Amino acid sequence: MSDWNEFTLETERVFRTADLPPDVSAAEKLLRQKVLNASKHNIPSGSHITSKPGLSKEITDLMRQRDTLRSTNPSSPNIANMTARINRLTNNLKTTRWKEYLDTFNRHTNVKRLWSTIKAPKRKT
């Protein structure tokens, strides 16, 4: 998460102590440099995925509960039970979706699509 309060404090602290250059372009360069440095320290970069696409709300809620429990009490025996339940629910969901996908096939299905499904590499799920 971005720490905007610390970002503000850092930029204010840097600008209070900085000697201002005499010309505008040097001042702009200094300003840009200080803001970029403060953002490197306080604002995470990159893409941060917060959702798990393809999982049901029940599974994501259970994962969140497990992660909270793991951070507060890492030696809890409930963590293993919750992980097993998450895995079981995930596998059931994948199986259900696979069966629903296979149910879309009928005698009018494109042959190429059918053979692509049959010959698809076996992936570990």
Secondary structure, 3 states (H helix, E strand, C coil): CCCHHHHHHHHHHHHHHCCCCCCHHHHHHHHHHHHHHHHHHHCCCCCCCCCCCCCCHHHHHHHHHHHHHHHHCCCCCHHHHHHHHHHHHHHHHHHHHHHHHHHCCCCCCCHHHHHHHHHCCCCCC
